[in-house]
Every structure is written in structure tokens, then in C-alpha cells.
Amino acid sequence: MNYRHFKYEGWLYVLAFLIAIALRFIQLGAMPFTDAEATSALQALHVAQGLKPALGAHPFYILSTSILFFLYGGGTNFLARFFPALVGSLLVFVPLLFADERIKPRSGVILALFIALDPGLVALSRQAASPIFAVTFLLLVLGFLNKNRSSLVGVFFALALLSGPAVWMGILGLAITWAINQALSFRKTSDELPLTINHFPFLTFLSTFITLGSLFFLVPNGLSAALASIPAFISRWTFASDVPATRILFSFLIYQPLGILLVVIATIRGWWAGSKRIIPLSIWFLVALLLVIFLPSRDISDLAWVLIPFWAMAAIELTRNVDVFAEERLEVGGVILLTAFIWTFSWLDLSGLAWTAADSSQYAMRFWLLIGALFLLLLSLLLVAAGWSTRVAQIGGVWGLALALGLLSLGGALGSAGLRGMAYPELWHPANLPAQADLLQTTVSDMSNWGVGNKISAPVVIVGIDSPALEWTLREHQVTLAEALDAASSPAFVITAASNDPALSSAYRGQDFTWRQTPSWGATLPKDWLRWLALREMPQSGETIIFWARDDLFVDAPSPSP
């Protein structure tokens, strides 16, 4: 069936792209680098400097970013995150490749907007060497398979395999989904997953994989780095993380409340009616979610593969409530405003609970006021359905919820993007963020300028600290790593862990800095979660490091004895 595109469809995709660009590029370099990000960024910087470092399992990120570093003449936080942000923004155009019997044009536009605004996808697009490359490129492979563009399939499949270990999670999820669909006898339908073509473009694939994987034969070890993604993914099944499965599920309630409602309705409706769109998507969603839950080393970033079928189902369900007849627009508008108002009141009342003592009468009053508001909303929709029509109550209720919960998700997207700052932690923020990286870098540069007359001339020795993020922060300086400080040496600057070293204390002056900082997600009470939900306040634990500057570099240092 040929589905007709509607007016302004192209402009709506442009709008989704502009929203994605804004959320992914504004203050892109403001957040400090974690150790995981810095590891790949440092490798890209070394490649740009003509060195031959051992590459990690993210060759596409490392090699593409090294080009930016080479052209710029150095590395910055913004440039190091440029390609993830760009590729993450281009993800909004993927629904165009399925704008047929798989995803109708209106559903595709809504899906593009969901992708642009999703807090998780925004956060991943703002992180170096994140799974966003694997997600975008593998979805483009499926999209061009759908369009039977075999040459582009080969190109983007090569890019997907160069994207890092996350691609294997996606491939595994799709393979299991396909097997389940086959078992349920959905074969030879227009919605079968994965899509197939008559022949695989091996020549295009190999030429792209070898050429880009070796940076046009300049960095041949990029190919071995791509193959290293397989053991890297397998190793994730051999160790456990400190992220419980309950936190993974809780993140949906916090960041995708509108999607949860729509997906539940879509799943029930789709399986009841035997939908050839909803059923495969719901299977893919469940398979991807279970893989994350049962993965021992699970991390919230693994939800990237879950969010795609999740939002696809939500978009399909929301599209069912788009068409409003002229004679019912006033009634629908009234229901939308009523629903949005009651939900806003409920949210304000819930936020007030964070400020109220749990054993007080005011707390009990607010709690029952919240229950009463939700009951009033349900009663109002039932009265509208009885007095006007079920259709008016349904459309108005859905769009009222979309307005209220959509604003809540937008707030989550702004927070996940780091636009509120590090003082307001988010579940989608990577762990162990350096809290005072900029202050440390500024202090080292100022001390170097005062002591030796140049901001980057004084060498820095890092003793007993394994932190690529620290190396990245001081990348403009001559940095040396050491397990212990040589007693015979007297470097200008030394950075150590928080300890009282008598040798340093006698010849150096020290300043402490808060380094890797992590919210105390695992040591919280329900009251703490409520306060975080309303105010984004959460206790954080941090690691302290000390920057030592040699005493004779200070202006007030005593003159040497004659």
C-alpha cells in the first residue's frame, strides 16, 4: 500500500532536527569528561599528533574525531563530542526510511519528535564514544534494507561494526526478535524483522570497513580495534555492575512517563487486534529490555536499544488521536486543558511532599489531595465520555496527558543534557564525573604562568592515580604518570591522592580538589528519591586529589641562602 505523505511533513522533520541539534549542541563542551570518554578522546588526540597508540573498541569515534583534532590543532571537549552529537541528531531522519506500511507518515513525524526530545538519546548524543553511533548506523542499515538500497546497506553496516561493542547488543536483540517472530509464524508478512534483500553488498561493505576502519590506511590498527569489540561485548557478561535492574525500570517512570502510558495501550490494543506493526515492535522492546536487565554489567546507557521500539509504539498509538473533527474541536480543547491542569496541580502537590515531614498532618493532607486529584481526573473523563462522547474523552485525555507529561520529559531532557549543571544529578549522567576539572586546569595553568612564565611549560607528574580524565584535563601540559614519586626528582607540579606525604609537605604547597563524584543512588531512602524527583537534589560522594606546586614557584618563597 502506498501511504500518502501529508502537508508540512518535511518541515516537521526539519523542526525535529533543529530541536535535536539544540538539545545536543548547546553547551556541548561544558560537562567534564569521565574516564571512559577521556580514554577514547586521548587516543584520538594521539592519532592526530602522529603517534601510534593502541586503540580501544570504538575505532569509528576515535578515527573520525582525530580528523577534527588534526584540523583544529588540538583537542577540546566540544570537538571530542561533536560527532556523537551530530550522529545523534541525524537519528531523527531514520523514520523517513520506514514511512510506508511499517510506520505511517504521521507516526514517523511523531517518532522523530520523540527521538529528538528523549532524555536518554539526548544524553548519549552528548557523550564521547557512546552507543549512539551503533544505534544510528544499525537503524540506517534496517532503513536502507527497507528501501532496498543495497550499496548504502553495506556502507552503514560497516560503520555499525566500527561503532563499538554496543552494536552487538543491538544485533543480538534483533536476531532474537526475528527468531521469535518466526516461531509465531509472522513470516512473509510486510512487517517481518529483520528485513532482507537478495544479496549482501560484500564489496561495498569490505571497502568501507577497510578504508574508514584504517583512516584511509593511515591507522591500520583501527581494523583490529573493530574486531576487539566482540570480546569486549562478551566480557560484559562476566562481571557485574552496581546498577540494579530496579533502577533501569525506574528510569522509564521518571523520564518516559508519557511513553509508558501510550506503549501499554498500544501493546494491549495491538495484541488484541493482531497488529502486524505493534506485535513485532513489542517483542523487540521486551527482548531488548530483558537483555539489559539480565546483562550482569548493565548500565543505563544500554537502554538505547530499548528506546527505539518503545517510542515507535508510542508514536503509532498517539497517531490514533490526531484526527479531530471540526464539530468537536471545542470540546476536545476543553478536555485537553482540564487534563493538563489537573496533572499540573498533581505534580505541584507531589513536589510539595518533598518539602514536608513524612510524619506531619500536612504530609497526609497533600498525599490524599494527590489521590483526590487523580480520582477527579478519572471521574471528569468518564463524565465527558457519558455526556459528549467516548472519542472526545479519549482524544482530549490523551493530548492533555501528552502536554503535561511531555513537559515533564522535556525537563528530563534538559537535565540529562547537563544544561542544569553538575549540582543536579541525573540517572542518565555517567558515573564518576570529575567535579572540579575546570578549576584544576585553570589552577595548573595559572601556577605554570606565575612560576615559569608560560601557562603550559611546567611539567606535571601524576602519582598513583589511574584517571584518563585527569590526563585529558591536563592534555596541554607535559604529563608523566608514575606509581610513586622518585625521591631524587623535584618536578614543578605533582598530583596525588588525598594523603599526607611528608616529603611533599616540606617542599611543596598543596591544594585539594574534588575529583570523581558519584550520586549516592544505592544508599537512598524513598524520601530522598522524592526530593530528587522534585528538585534533582541527591547526596553525592566524591574522591579528593591534591595538586602540589613546588614551594620556590611562589612569589613569596624565601630566597635561597648565600
VODO-428139 format. One record per residue: y, z, x of N, C-alpha, C, O in turn. Coordinates in steps of 0.1 Angstrom, whole numbers, plus 5000, padded with zeros to 4 digits. Each point is the difference from the previous one (the first is absolute). Layout:
N
YZXYZXYZXYZX ...
This chain:
562
498850005008501250004992501250005009500150075010 500949854986501349995008501050094994500549974989 499850145017501050104995501449955004500349975012 500650024978501349955002500950115006500050124996 500849845014500950105006501250014991500449914993 500350215008501150024991501350005007500149995013 501050014979501349985006500350135008499750114997 501049865014500550115010498850065007500250105007 498649844993498950065007500350005015499850105007 500749794998500349995014501150105005499950065010 501149964981501150095004499550154999500450085008 498649954984499450134999499250035013500050115005 499349795000499350025013501050025011499850085009 501349854991501150025010500550144999500350075010 499949984977500550144998499050105006500450095007 498349894990499050095006500050005015499950105006 500349785000500049995014501350075006499950075010 501249924984501250065004499950164999500450075009 498949974981499850154998499150045012500250115006 498749814996499150045011500750005013499750095008 501149814995500850005013500850125001500150065011 500649984978501050115001499250135003500450085009 498549944984499350135002499250005013499850115005 500049785001499250005012500949995013499550035011 501749924987500849985012501250095002500550025011 499950054978501250095001499550125009499050064997 501849975013499750115010498649995005499350105001 500349785002498649985005499750075013498950055002 502149965006499850075013500350155001500050065010 500449994978500450145000498950105002500250105008 498649884986498950105002499549995014499849895005 499950225001499450005014498649954999499349994990 500249965022498749955001498950115001500250105007 498749884986498950095002499249955013500349895005 498750194999499249965011499249874997499949925009 499650074979499349884997500949875000499549905005 501750114990500949895000500449975015500049885004 500350225003500549995014499049935009500349935009 498450104989498949955008500149845000500049945010 500050014978500149854999501349945004500149905006 501050184991501449955004500150005015500649905005 498950205002500050005014499249885006500549945010 498450034985499249895005500849874998500049915009 500750074979500849884998501150005010500449895005 500250224998501150015010499549965014500749935007 498150124997499549975013499649855001500249945010 499350004979499849855000501349935002500049905008 501050144985501349935001500650015015500749925004 498950195003500550025013499149935011500350015012 498749924983499249925009498850085006499449955009 500450174986498950085004498749964993500149924991 498850135013498749974994499350134995499050045006 501650024983499350124995498849974993499849894995 499350215004498949994991500550014986500750104996 498949814995500549994987499150084990498850005001 501850064989499350074989499549904990500149875002 499450184987499449914990500949944990499649974989 501750015015501049944991500749885007501250015002 498049895002500649905009501149924994501049965006 498950014981501149924993501350085001501049945004 499050194993501250075000500650015015501149975002 498050065007500450025014500649875006501150005006 498249894991500549875006501249954994500949955006 499250054980501249954993501250095004501149945001 498750194999501150095003500549985015501250025003 497949955006500349985014501049885001500950005009 499049904982500949895001501450054996501049965007 499250124983501350064997500650085011501149995004 498050095002500550085012500449915011501050035007 498349874996500349915011501449934997500849995009 499449964979501249934996501250105001501149965004 498750164992501150104999500250065014501150055003 497949955005500150065014499750155000500350075010 499049984980499550134999499550034986500049924992 499650215006499550044987500950104993500650085006 499449904981500750104991499150034988499149934998 501250184996499250044988500149894989499049974994 502249975004500149904990499249885003499249954992 500850005021499349885003498550035000499249914996 500450215008498650045000499450004986498849984998 502050044992499650004986500449884992499749994988 500949915019500549884993498949924993500149974988 498850005019499049914994499250074989499749944990 500050195011499450074989500849994987499549984989 501850055013501049994989500049864994500149994987 500049915021500149864995498749964993500149954989 498750085017498849964994499850084987499449954990 501050185010499850084988500949954989499750014988 501549935015500949944990499449874994500149984988 499349945021499449884995498850024991499649904993 499850225007498950034991500349974985499149984992 502250035005500449994985499749854995499949984988 500049935021499849864996498549974998499649894995 499550205009498649984998499649974986499149914998 501450164992499749974986500249854996499349954991 501649985015500249864997498849925003499849904993 499450145016498849925003498950024990499049935000 501150174991499150034990500549984986499550044990 501749895009500749984987499349894992500549894998 498350144997499249914992499250094990500550094995 498249875003499250084991499750145006499550094993 500749935020499750135006501250104996499750114995 501549855009501150094997501149904993500549925007 499850114981501049914993501350025006500350105007 500649804992501350005007500850124997500650065010 499549994978500850124997499350135007500850085006 497949934994499450115007500249995015500150105007 499949774998500349995014501350055005500250065010 500949914982501350055003500150154999500550065009 498950004981500050154999499250055012500450115005 498549834999499250055011500949995013499950095008 500949804994500849995011501050125001500350055010 500349984978500950115000499350145003500650085007 498249934988499350125003499750015015500250115006 499549785000499750005015501350035008499950085009 501249874986501350025007500450155000500650055009 499050024979500550134998499050115004500350125000 498449855002499050105002500350085012500249955011 499850194988500350085011499149995012500450005011 498349984986499049995011500249875008500050005012 500249894981500249875007501350005007500149935011 500950134984501350015007499850085013500549965010 498850164989499850085012499249935011500450005011 498649934985499249925010500749895006499849975012 501149974980500849895006501150055010500649925007 499650204993501050065009499450075012500650085007 498149904995499250065011499549895009499449904996 500750135017499449905010498550015000499450104998 500049785004498649995000499350064988498950075002 501649914987499450064987499149904994499949885004 499350164985499149914993500749894992499349914994 502050085006500749914991499749855005500049914992 499850075021499649875004498749954995499949894994 499150205006498749974995500049974985499449914996 501350174997500149994985500749874997499449924992 501750055014500749874996499249885004499949914992 499650085020499349885005498749984992499749894997 499550225001498849984992500249964986499349924994 501850135000500349964986500549855000499849934991 500950035020500449865001498849915001499949894995 499050165012498849925001499449984986499649894997 500350224995499549984987500949914991499549924992 501850095010500949924993499949855003500049924991 499950055022499849865003498649954997499849884998 499250215002498749964995500149964985499549904996 501350174997500349974986500649874998499749924990 501250045019500749874999499249895008500549895000 498450155006499249905007500749945012499949885002 500950205005500749965012499350045012500350115006 498649824998499150045010500650035013499750095007 501349824997500650025013500750135001500050075010 500849964980500750135000499150124999500350115005 498549874988499050115000499650035015499950125003 499849785005499650025013501150075009499750095007 501649874991501150065007500150154997500150085009 499949954978500350144996498850095002500150125001 498749824999498850085002500050045015499650115004 500849805005500250045014501050115002499850095008 501349904985501150105001499450134995500450115005 498849894984499550124994499150075011500050125001 499149805006499250065009500750055013499550095007 501749874995500850045011500950124996500850055008 499150004979500950104995499550145003500850094998 498049935006499650145003498850044992499549934991 500050205011498850054993500150004985499050004993 502350015001500150014986499549884992499650024988 500349875019499549884993498550014995499649954990 499750135018498550014997499850094988499049994993 501950115005500050074987500249914988499350014990 501649905011500349904990498849914997499649984989 499949975022498849904999498850084994499349944991 500550185013498950084995500150024985499149994992 502150055004500350024986499849884991499450004989 501149885016499849884993498649964999499549944990 499750085021498649965000499250084990499249954993 501150185007499350094990500449964986499149994991 502149985007500549964986499349874996499549994989 500449915020499349884997498550024997499549944990 499950155017498650034998499850064986499149974993 501850125003499950074987500249904989499450004990 501649915012500349904990498849914998499749954989 499650015022498849924999498950074992499449944992 500550195011499050084993500350014985499050014992 502249995005500450004986500149874993500449984989 499149925018499949864995501349944997500249934989 500950105019501249934998500249875009501149965003 497749995001500149895009500449874992499849994988 500849925019500449874995501150024989500149914991 500650195010501250024991501249975008500050005012 501249984981501249965007500650125007500949995008 498550134990500650125006499150065011500250125003 498849815002499150055009500750035013500949935005 498750185001500550055013498950025010498950054996 501249905016501149935006500049854996498949954996 502249985006500049864997499449925011499950055011 499649834986499349925010500649865000500549954990 499349985022500349865001498849935006499050075004 501049804996498849935004499750025015498850005003 502150015006499750025014501150095006501250004996 498450075014501050095007500649925011499349945008 502050074994500749925010499950075014500950065005 497949925001499750075013501049965011500450085008 499949794992500949955011501450064999500550055010 500049954978501450064998499950155003500950065006 498050014989499950145003499950035015500850095004 498449845003499850035014501349975008500350085009 500349814988501249965007501150114998500750045009 499550004979501050114997499650135006500850065006 497949984993499650125006500250015015500450105005 499249795002500150005014501449995005500450075009 500449844984501349975005500950124998500750055009 499350014978500950114997499450135006500850095004 497949924996499450125006500150025015499950115005 500549785002500350015014501449975003500449995012 500550014978501449975001500249875008500649995011 498749904984500149875006499550015014500549935010 498350144992499350015012500750085011499650005012 501550074985500750085009499450145002500150065010 499349994979499450135000498549994995499850034988 499349935020498749974996499250124995499149994992 501350135012499350124995500350044986499550094995 501449834999500350024985498849974992499850054989 499349855016498849974993499050115000499450034990 500450035021499150125001500550114991499350084995 502149945004500550104992499749984985499850094993 500249785003499749974986498550044997499850054990 499349925020498650044998499850155000499150064994 501950015013499950155000500250064987499850124998 500849814992500250064987498850034993499950094991 499049845012498750034993499550145004499750084992 500149955021499550145004501150104996499650124997 501749855003501050094996499850044985500250124996 499549784996499750034985498750084999500050104992 499049875015498750074999500250145004499450094994 501449945017500250135005500750094989499850125001 500949824990500650094990499050064991500450104992 498449865008499050064992499250115007499150064995 501449975017499350105009500850135002499550095006 501749924989500850125002500850024987500349914993 500050225005500750044988501550035002500450045011 500449934979501450035001500350134992499150064994 502149995006500450124993500649964986500750084994 499149805002500649954987498950014989499149925000 501050184991499050014989500149894990501149944998 497850034995500049904990500950034989500649914993 499650225004500950044989501449965003500749974990 499750035022501449965003500249854998501049954996 497949975007500149864997500249974986500849924996 498450154995500149984986501350064995500649944991 499950175014501350064996501149905002501050004993 498949925018501149915003500349904989501149964998 497850004995500249914989500850064989500949944994 498850195003500850074990501450015003500950004991 499450025022501450025004500849865001501149994996 498349915010500749885004499749894990500949914999 498150094994499749894991499750054985498949964995 501950124999499750064987499949894989499250004992 501849905009500049894990498749925002499449964990 500250015022498949925002498750064995499149934995 500850215006498850074995499949974985498949974996 502150054997500049984985499649864997499149984991 501549925015499749864997498649975004499349924993 500250125018498749975005498950064991499049944997 501250184999499050074991499949914987498949984995 502349994999500049924988499349865002499249964992 501249985019499549865004498550015002499249914995 500350195012498550015002499350024988498949934998 501550164993499350024987500049884992499049964995 502249985004500149874992499249895006499349934993 500850065020499349895007498550004998499349904998 500150225005498550014998499649994986498949954997 501950104994499749994985499949864996499249964992 501849965013500149864996499349905009499949884997 499550175014499349925010500949905007499749895002 501550165002501049925007499549955013499550095008 500649794995499649945013501050015010499849965012 501450104985501050045010499950155003500050035012 500050054978500150145002498750065006500150085009 498749874987498850065005499849985015499750105007 500549784999499949995014501050085008499750065010 501549954984501150075007499750154999500250085010 499349974979499650144999498950045009500050115006 499049804996498950025010500650015014499650095008 501249814995500750005014500750135002500050065011 500849984979500850135001499150125003500250085009 498749934983499150115001499350005014499850105006 499749784998499349995013501050045011499650085009 501649864991500950035011500450155000500150065011 500050004977500450155000498850085005500250105007 498649874989498850075005499949995015499650105007 500649784998500049995015500950095007499750065010 501549954985501050095006499550154999500150075009 499449974979499650134998498850045009500050115005 499149804996498850035008500149975015499250045008 501949904996500349985014500350135007501050064996 498249995013500350135006501450015006500650114999 499849795008501350015007501149944991501049945004 498950094983500949944990501550045003500350105006 500649804991501450035001500649934988499549914994 501750145002500749954988500349855002500149934990 500150025022500349865002498849914996500249884998 498650185001498849924996500249964985499249914996 501750154997500249964986500649874998500149954989 500349985022500649874999499249904992500449934992 498250085011499149914993499850044985499749914992 500550215005499850054986501249964992499949974988 501350025018501249984992500149854995500749984989 498749935017500149864996499349984986500749954991 498050085007499449984987500650104990500149974988 500350155017500750104991501249944993500150004988 500849945020501249954994499849874993500849964991 498249965013499749884993499550034985500549934991 498750175007499650054987501250054992500249974988 500750115019501250054993500949894996500650004989 499649905019500849884996499549934988500749964991 498050025009499349924989500250084987500349944990 499650195011500150094988501550004995500349994988 500650025021501450014997500549874993500950004992 498549895013500449874994499749994985500649924993 498450155003499650004986501250054991500049984988 500950095018501150064993501449945003501050064998 498949815006501349935004500649944988501250014998 498049924994500649934988500450094989499250074994 502149935003500650084989500649904990500949925004 498750094984500649914989501550044998500450115002 500449794994501450024998500250114989501050085002 498349924988500250104989499650145003500350094993 499049935019499650145003500750055013499650115005 501349825000500650045013500850134998500050085010 500749944979500850124998499050125000500350105006 498649894986499150114999499350035014499950125004 499749775003499450025013501050065010499650095008 501649874992501050065008500250154998500250085009 499849954978500150154997498950085005500250115005 498649844994498850075004500050015016499650105005 500949795001500150015015500950115004499750085009 501549934985501050105004499550144997500150095008 499249924980499450134996499050055010500050115005 499149804999498950035009500650035014499550105006 501449824999500650035013500750135000500050075010 500749964979500850134999499150125001500250095007 498749904985499150125000499350025013499850115005 499849775002499450015013500950065010499650085009 501749874990501050055010500250154998500150085010 500049974977500150144997498850085006500150115005 498749834993498850075005500050015015499650105005 500949805002500050005014501050115005499750075009 501549944985501050105003499450144998500350095008 499049924981499450134997498950045010500050115005 499249794999499050025010500650045014499550085007 501649854996500750035013500650144999500050075011 500449984978500550134999499050115003500350115004 498449864993499050095003499950045015499650115004 500849795004500050035015501050115004499850065011 501249964981501050105003499850134993500750105002 498249914990499850124992498850085004499049945004 501150194996498950085004498849994990500350004988 498549985017498949974992499750114990499449984989 500950155014499750114991501250044991499950104994 501149815005501150034992499949944986499249914998 501550154992500049944987500749874999499649914992 501350065017500749875000499049895004500049894995 499150155015498949905004499149964988499749894998 499950224994499249974989500749924989499449914994 501950115005500849934990500149855004499849914992 500550075021500049865005498749934999500049884996 498950195006498749944999499749954986499649894998 500650204993499849964986501049904994499749924991 501550085015500949904997499649865004500149904993 499250105019499449875005498949954991500049894997 499150204999498949974991500649954987499549904994 501550175001500649964987500749865001499949924990 500750055021500749875002499049885000500249904993 498650135014499049895000499449994986499749894995 500150224998499549994986501049934991499549924991 501850105011501049944992499949855002500249924991 499650045022499949855003498949944992500149894994 498750185007498849944993500250004985499749904994 500950205001500350004985501049894996499849944990 501250045018501049904997499449865000500349924991 498850055019499449875000499049984988499949894995 499550225001499149994988500849974988499649934991 501650145007500849984989500649865000500149934989 500350015023500449875000499049904996500249904993 498550125012498949924996499850004985499649904994 500550225000499850014986501149944992499849944989 501550085016501249964992500349865002500549934990 499450025022500449865003498749925002499549934991 500050075021498749935003499550065013500750055009 498049934992499350045013500549925012500150055011 500249834986500549915011501350055006500250005012 500850044979501250055005499850135008500650025010 498650074985499750125007499449985013500350065010 498749844991499349975012501049945011500150055011 500649844985500949945009501150095005500350015012 500350064978501150095004499550125008500750035010 498250024987499450115008499749965014500350075010 499149814992499649955013501249985009500150045011 500949894983501249975008500950125002500750015011 499350094980500750125003499350085011500750055009 498049954992499350065011500249925013500250065010 499949814989500249925011501450035006500150005012 500950024980501350035004500150135007500550015011 498950094983500150145005499150025013500550045010 498249924989499150015011500349905011499750035012 500949864984500449905011501150065009500049985012 500950094982501150065008499450115009500450025011 498650054984499350105008499349945012500150055011 499349834986499349935011501049945010499750005012 501549964983501049955009500550115009500249985012 499950144983500450115009498950035010500450035012 498449954984498950025010500049895011499750025011 500749864985500249895009501150025010499849985012 501350084984501150035009499650115009500449995012 498950114983499550105009499049965010500150035012 498949894984499049945009500649915010499449995011 501749954986500749915010500750085010500549955010 499650194988500750085010501550004998500750055009 499849904980501449994998500750134997501250025001 498050084995500550144998500050085013500750105001 498649855009500050085013498750085001499250014991 500650045021498750075003500050144994498950065000 502249994995500050134994499350004987499750114994 500049775000499349994987498749935002500049884998 499050195006498749935003499349944988500250044988 499149855014499349924990498549995004499750005012 499449994979498649985003499849885007499049995008 501849914990499949875007500649995014499849915007 500950204997500550005013498850035010499150084997 500949855014498950035010500150145006501150065000 497850005004500050135005500650015014500149895007 500350224997500550035014501249925003500049935011 501050074980501249935003500850085010500350124998 500249825013500950075009501350044994500849914995 499550225004501150044992501449985007501049974993 499050045020501349995007499949905012500550025011 498949864985499949905010501449945005500249995011 500649994979501449945003500850105008500749965010 499250174987500750105007499550015014500850025010 497949984992499450005014500549885008500450025012 499549864982500449885008501550015004500349965011 500550094980501550015003500250105011500849985009 498550134990500250115010499549955014500750025010 498249914991499549955013501049905005500350005012 500249914980501049905004501350065005500549965011 500050144982501250075004499850075013500950005008 498050074993499850085012499849905012500550035011 498949864987499949905011501349955004500349985012 500649994978501349955003500950105007500749975010 499250164986500750115007499550035014500850025009 497949974993499450045012500049905011500250035012 499549844984499949895010500949894998500049905007 500850104982501049904997499549884993500749904999 498150114996499449884992499150064989499250105002 500949854986499250054989498549995001499350084994 500249835014498649985000499450005014498849975002 502050075008499550005014499150125003499149985008 501250134987499250125004498649994994499849984988 499250045021498649994995499650124992500550115002 498549874989499550114992498550015002499349905000 500250235002498650025001499550084988500650114997 498549844996499450064988498750075005499149935004 500850204994498950085006499250064988500550084992 498249885008499150064991500249974985499550084992 501249825005500249964986499549864997500549915007 498650084984499549874997500749954987499650034989 501449905013500949954988500649875003501049995007 498349904989500749875002501449994993500849925005 499450164984501350004994501150055010501149964999 498550135009500950065010500349895011501249985004 497849945000500349895009500849904994500949945006 498950034981500849904993501550054999500949925002 499350204995501350064999500849985013501249985000 498150045011500749995013499649875007500049995013 499849904980499549885006501149935009499649925009 501650124990501149945009500050075013500749955009 498650164992500050085013498849975007499049954995 501050095018498849995008499150124997500350115005 498749874988499150114995498750015008499449905002 500250225002498850025007499250114993500550104996 498249875002499150104993499250075010499549955010 500450184988499350095010499350114992500550054990 498349995015499350114994500650135005500050104992 500549905020500750125005501149965009499949895006 501150194996501249975008499650035015499650115003 500649795005499850015014501050105006501249994999 498350125008500850105005501049955011501150065001 498549835005500949955011501149914995500949975007 499049994981500949914994501150074993499850124996 501449825002501150064993500749904991501149965003 498249984987500649904992501350054993500150124997 500749784999501350044993499750064987500650104996 498549844996499750054987498550024998499249925005 500450184988498650034997500050044985500850074995 498149884998499850044986498650065000499049945004 500950184990498750074999499950064986500949994992 497950065006499750074987500850135001500450045011 499750034978500750134999499250115008499050054995 501449975017499450115008501050055010500949925004 498950195001501050065010499449985014499250075005 501349825001499549965014501050065010501249965001 498450145006500950075010500649905010501250015003 498049895001500549905010501249924994501049985007 498849984981501149924994501250094996501149965001 498650164994501050094996501050045012501250024997 498349985015500850045011500949885005501150035006 498449854993500849895005500549904990500749915003 499050124984500449914989500650084989499950124999 500849804993500550064987499449924989499949885000 499650204990499249944989500750014986500750094997 498949814995500449994986498849974992499349905003 500450174986498949974992500349914989501249994995 497949935001500149904989498850014991498950025005 501349964982498949994991499449865000500749904998 498050095006499449875001499249964988500549994989 498250005012499249954989500050104989499550125002 500949844986500250094989499249944988500049884997 499250214996499249964989500250104988499950125002 500249834986500150084989498750084998498949955003 501250174992498850094998499349964987500050094991 499549795007499449964987498850094997499850034988 499450005022498850074998500150154998499050074996 502249995006500250144998501150034990500950085002 498949864986501050024990499450054987498849994998 502150084994499650054987500549904990500949925002 498650094985500549924989501650004999500649904997 499950225005501550015000500749925010501049944998 498450055014500549925011500049854996500949925003 498050044991499949864996501049964989500649905000 499650204991501049984989501449985006500849924996 499550175014501349995007500249875008501049945000 497950025006500049875007500249884990500849915003 498550104986500149894990501549994995500449894998 500250225000501450004995501149975010500949934998 498950145014501050005010499649945013500949985009 497949984993499449955012500250105012500349965011 499650164986500050115010498650055003499350034990 500349975022498750045004500050075014500749945009 498750184993500050065013499449905010499049934997 501550075016499549915010499850085013500750095003 498249875003499750065013500349905011499749884999 500850175012500449905011499550055014499750115002 500349795007499750035014501350005008500849924998 499350185011501250015008499749955014499050035006 501949894999500049955014501350055007501050034993 499049975020501250045008500449895010499249955007 502050024992500649915010500750075011500950084997 498649905015500650085012500849905008499649895003 501650165000500949925009500250085013500350125000 499649815011500150075013501450075001501049944996 499050185009501350085000501149935007501250024995 498649915016501149945008500749884993501049955005 498550014983500649894993501150054990500749914995 499450225004501150054991501350015008500050035012 501149964981501350015006500350145006500650015010 498850094983500350145005498950055009500050125003 499249795003499050045009500650065013501049945004 498550165002500650065012499949905012499049935001 501950075007500049915012499050055010499850125001 499549795006499050045010500650085011501249985004 498150125001500550085011500249925013499149915003 501950115005500249925012498950045011500049945011 
